[in-house]
């Protein structure tokens, strides 16, 4: 049988698109910290040494978006003007206005919120890893996080903020990860570093510690394949909020409804529906009802309840899918207000989600990563 391969990529927090995602979510958090009922849709574009902030905000909060943007850029590590983009020297344009009243009338209710848009939203979980994430995206995120760690600690002080990683695994006939096929790491670096030192540093301080025993003699390892990556970040490439939605989710292993997450408050079901779908899928896999699982939720704008709830799996489910869908509707609140409440999405917790994935990070304490309903699901389906 021909092996099945999966490949996924991750990007560092200094990637231009991720700079935008983090600024968008930092603006959202700043509004929620003062006004938990704020409705925010903040979009950011970076190009050269310029930051454009636009979108819709309806809130009582008073927020200095220019200061927030500079703080985020500084935390990421863009502090040197020689990089062509820096926190103190960049030019910032802000154009935020209120949400359209035509949309607001379907969202704002006295008791229950209606969905802020229509769409289909997906969540996925797999028992390939402890985090119940696909193995390829799990390791890709670990590599990019490690790049940031060794840069900020000074261990590899010649690294710069921009970078990417890509990982390919082979799976056995049961779907389990069997062999690491390749690792690709591309990282921005100082012009003064010699290539031999760069290769050795990235291999010894990033790839080997992260990949561990998966790394074999026949594993294909590529580090800065073009040979040079000095010019990077917004000085080299334009960035835009919401352009790394596959990096944000499951690396292309599960489906994606197409809506971005960052900069959006919880009435936007692009974000809330996807978080709830992940929560459900993770509890199903944790309950032992499937080895992998994809949840689909569909909403219509202004409506409180989903138009569709569906369960699918690449492997055979251990229970009938209709019974499982019935259990989901019974055990998980699926109204827009219910999802917001149970997941606690009125809190200023979102800037951290904007780099290294919105899922699979148990240490963050995110409510959608909990498996507290696995026991209830198991009992319902086996009663």
C-alpha positions in Angstrom: 0.0 0.0 0.0 1.3 3.5 -0.9 2.0 5.6 2.1 -0.2 8.6 2.8 1.6 11.9 3.3 0.5 15.0 5.1 2.3 18.4 4.9 1.6 21.5 6.9 3.3 24.9 7.3 3.6 27.4 10.1 4.9 31.0 10.1 6.6 33.0 12.8 5.1 36.0 14.6 7.3 38.2 12.5 5.8 37.1 9.2 4.0 40.1 7.6 0.6 38.4 7.6 1.0 37.5 11.3 2.1 41.0 12.2 -1.3 42.1 10.9 -3.2 39.3 12.7 -1.6 40.3 16.0 -2.3 44.0 15.6 -5.9 43.2 14.7 -6.4 40.9 17.8 -4.6 43.4 20.1 -7.0 46.1 19.0 -9.9 43.7 19.7 -8.5 42.8 23.2 -8.1 46.5 24.0 -11.8 47.1 23.3 -13.0 44.0 25.2 -10.9 45.0 28.2 -13.0 48.2 28.6 -16.2 47.0 27.0 -16.9 43.3 26.8 -19.9 43.9 24.5 -17.8 45.7 21.9 -18.3 44.7 18.3 -15.0 44.8 16.5 -13.8 43.9 13.0 -10.3 45.3 12.7 -8.3 44.7 9.5 -4.6 45.6 9.1 -2.3 45.9 6.0 1.4 46.4 6.3 3.7 47.3 3.4 7.2 48.7 3.6 7.3 50.9 6.7 3.6 51.7 6.7 0.7 50.2 8.7 -2.9 50.6 7.5 -5.7 49.9 10.1 -9.3 49.8 8.9 -12.6 48.3 9.9 -15.7 48.6 12.0 -15.9 49.2 15.7 -19.0 49.8 17.8 -17.9 50.3 21.4 -17.9 52.6 24.5 -14.1 51.9 24.8 -11.5 54.6 24.2 -8.6 52.9 22.5 -5.3 54.3 21.1 -4.9 52.0 18.1 -1.7 53.6 17.0 0.0 52.9 20.3 -1.3 49.4 20.3 0.1 48.7 16.9 3.5 50.1 17.9 3.5 48.0 21.0 2.7 44.8 19.1 5.4 45.5 16.5 7.9 46.1 19.3 7.0 42.9 21.1 7.5 40.9 17.9 11.0 42.3 17.6 10.9 44.9 14.8 12.9 47.5 16.7 15.8 48.1 14.3 15.3 50.7 11.6 17.8 48.8 9.4 15.1 46.1 8.9 13.1 48.6 6.9 10.1 48.3 9.3 10.3 49.3 12.9 7.9 50.0 15.8 8.9 53.6 16.4 9.6 54.7 12.8 6.7 53.1 10.9 3.9 55.4 9.5 0.4 54.4 10.8 -2.9 55.2 9.1 -6.1 54.4 11.0 -9.7 54.4 9.6 -12.2 52.8 11.9 -16.0 53.4 11.8 -19.1 51.9 13.2 -20.7 48.6 12.1 -23.3 48.9 9.4 -26.8 49.3 11.0 -28.1 46.8 8.5 -25.9 44.1 10.0 -26.3 45.4 13.6 -30.1 45.0 13.5 -29.7 41.2 13.0 -27.0 40.9 15.6 -28.1 43.0 18.6 -31.0 41.6 20.6 -32.2 42.1 24.1 -31.5 38.5 25.1 -29.9 36.5 22.4 -27.4 37.5 19.7 -28.0 36.6 16.0 -25.1 35.5 13.9 -23.0 38.4 12.4 -22.8 36.6 9.0 -23.7 33.4 7.2 -21.3 30.6 6.6 -20.1 27.1 7.3 -17.5 26.6 10.1 -15.4 23.6 10.7 -13.6 22.0 13.7 -11.2 19.1 13.6 -9.4 16.8 16.0 -7.2 13.7 15.6 -5.5 11.4 18.1 -2.2 11.6 16.2 -0.8 13.9 18.9 -1.4 14.7 22.6 -2.9 18.0 21.6 -5.4 16.1 19.3 -4.0 18.1 16.3 -2.7 16.7 13.0 0.9 15.8 13.5 2.3 17.9 10.6 0.8 21.2 11.8 1.7 20.4 15.4 5.4 20.1 14.6 5.4 23.0 12.2 4.1 25.3 15.0 6.7 23.9 17.4 9.5 24.8 14.9 8.3 28.4 14.4 7.8 28.9 18.2 11.4 27.6 18.7 12.7 30.0 16.1 11.2 32.9 18.1 12.5 31.5 21.5 16.1 31.2 20.4 16.0 34.6 18.7 14.5 36.4 21.7 16.7 34.6 24.3 19.8 35.6 22.3 20.8 32.0 21.8 20.8 32.7 18.0 21.0 36.4 18.2 21.5 36.7 14.4 18.0 35.5 13.7 15.4 38.1 12.6 11.6 38.0 13.1 10.4 36.7 9.8 10.3 32.9 9.1 8.5 29.8 8.1 8.6 26.0 8.7 7.1 23.1 6.8 6.8 19.5 7.9 5.9 16.3 5.9 5.0 13.0 7.5 4.2 9.6 6.1 1.4 7.7 7.7 0.8 3.9 8.0 -2.3 2.1 6.7 -4.1 2.9 10.0 -3.4 6.6 9.6 -0.8 6.9 12.3 2.3 9.0 11.7 5.1 6.5 10.7 8.0 8.5 9.4 9.3 12.1 9.1 9.8 12.7 5.4 11.1 16.3 5.4 11.6 19.5 7.4 11.9 22.9 5.8 12.9 26.0 7.8 13.3 29.4 6.3 14.4 32.2 8.6 15.3 35.8 8.2 18.9 36.5 9.4 21.6 39.1 9.8 23.6 39.9 6.7 26.8 39.3 8.7 26.1 35.6 9.5 28.0 33.0 7.5 25.9 30.3 5.9 27.7 27.4 7.6 27.0 29.0 11.0 23.4 29.6 10.1 22.9 26.0 9.0 24.5 24.5 12.1 22.7 26.9 14.4 19.2 26.2 13.0 19.8 22.5 12.8 21.2 22.1 16.4 19.1 24.7 18.2 15.8 24.5 16.4 15.2 21.4 14.2 16.9 18.7 16.3 15.4 19.7 19.7 11.9 19.9 18.2 11.8 16.9 16.0 13.8 14.6 18.3 13.7 10.9 17.5 11.6 11.6 14.4 14.8 13.0 12.7 16.6 10.2 10.8 19.5 9.9 8.4 17.1 9.8 5.4 15.0 12.8 6.6 15.2 15.5 4.0 16.2 18.8 5.8 16.2 22.1 4.0 17.3 25.3 5.7 16.9 28.6 3.8 16.8 26.7 0.5 17.4 29.9 -1.6 20.6 30.5 0.3 19.9 33.9 1.7 17.0 35.6 3.7 18.2 39.0 4.9 15.4 41.2 3.7 12.2 40.1 5.3 9.0 41.2 7.1 6.8 44.0 5.8 9.9 45.6 4.1 10.0 42.6 1.7 6.4 41.5 1.5 3.0 43.0 2.0 1.0 41.5 5.0 -2.7 41.3 5.5 -5.0 40.2 8.3 -6.6 36.8 7.7 -4.4 35.5 5.0 -3.0 32.6 7.0 -6.2 30.8 7.8 -4.8 27.3 7.1 -1.9 28.0 9.4 -4.4 29.2 12.0 -6.4 26.0 11.9 -5.3 22.4 10.9 -2.7 22.9 8.1 -5.1 21.9 5.4 -5.9 18.5 7.0 -9.5 19.5 7.8 -11.7 21.7 5.7 -12.0 25.5 6.2 -15.1 27.6 5.8 -13.0 30.5 4.4 -13.6 33.1 7.1 -10.6 34.5 9.0 -10.6 34.8 12.8 -8.3 37.7 13.9 -9.7 41.1 14.7 -13.3 39.8 15.0 -15.4 39.8 18.2 -17.4 36.8 19.2 -20.6 37.8 17.4 -18.7 37.0 14.2 -19.4 33.3 13.8 -16.3 32.8 11.6 -14.5 32.8 14.9 -17.0 31.6 17.4 -18.4 28.8 15.2 -14.9 27.5 14.4 -13.9 27.5 18.1 -17.1 25.7 19.1 -16.6 23.1 16.3 -13.0 22.4 17.5 -14.3 22.1 21.1 -16.9 19.5 20.0 -14.5 17.6 17.8 -11.9 17.4 20.5 -14.3 16.1 23.0 -15.5 13.4 20.6 -12.0 12.2 20.0 -11.1 12.4 23.7 -14.2 10.3 24.5 -12.9 7.5 22.2 -15.9 7.9 19.8 -13.6 8.5 16.8 -9.8 8.5 16.1 -10.4 11.7 14.0 -13.4 13.9 13.6 -14.6 16.9 11.7 -17.6 19.0 12.9 -19.5 21.3 10.5 -21.7 24.1 11.7 -23.7 26.4 9.4 -25.3 29.7 10.3 -27.5 32.3 8.6 -27.0 36.0 9.3 -29.1 37.3 12.1 -30.2 33.8 13.2 -29.6 32.4 16.7 -29.3 28.7 16.0 -27.3 26.8 13.4 -28.9 25.7 10.2 -26.8 22.5 10.2 -24.8 20.3 12.5 -22.8 17.5 10.9 -20.2 15.0 11.9 -17.7 13.3 9.6 -14.6 11.2 10.0 -11.9 9.7 7.7 -12.3 6.5 9.8 -15.4 4.7 10.8 -17.2 6.4 13.8 -17.7 4.1 16.8 -21.3 5.3 17.0 -24.0 6.2 14.5 -23.4 9.8 13.2 -27.1 10.7 13.6 -26.9 9.7 17.3 -23.7 11.7 17.7 -25.3 14.7 16.1 -28.3 14.4 18.5 -25.8 14.2 21.4 -24.0 17.3 20.2 -27.3 19.3 20.0 -28.2 18.1 23.5 -24.8 18.6 25.3 -23.3 21.7 23.6 -25.0 25.1 23.5 -25.0 26.0 19.8 -26.8 29.4 19.8 -24.6 32.3 19.2 -25.1 33.6 22.7 -24.7 30.1 24.1 -21.4 29.5 22.4 -20.1 32.9 23.5 -21.0 32.2 27.1 -19.7 28.7 27.4 -16.4 29.5 25.7 -16.0 32.8 27.6 -15.4 34.8 24.4 -16.1 38.3 25.9 -12.6 38.3 27.5 -9.5 40.0 26.1 -7.7 36.7 25.3 -7.2 36.8 21.5 -3.8 38.4 20.8 -2.1 35.1 21.8 -4.2 33.2 19.3 -2.9 35.3 16.4 0.4 33.4 16.1 1.3 29.7 16.2 -2.3 28.5 15.7 -5.7 29.0 17.4 -5.9 25.3 18.3 -3.8 22.6 20.0 -2.2 24.8 22.7 -3.4 23.4 26.0 -1.1 25.5 28.1 -2.9 28.7 27.2 -6.0 27.6 29.1 -8.4 28.3 26.2 -11.9 27.0 26.8 -12.3 25.5 23.4 -9.3 23.2 24.0 -10.9 21.6 27.1 -12.2 18.0 27.0 -14.6 18.4 29.9 -17.6 17.1 28.0 -16.0 13.8 26.8 -17.6 11.8 29.6 -21.0 13.2 29.0 -20.7 12.4 25.3 -19.6 8.9 26.0 -22.5 8.2 28.4 -25.1 9.7 26.0 -23.9 7.6 23.0 -23.7 4.4 24.9 -26.8 4.6 27.0 
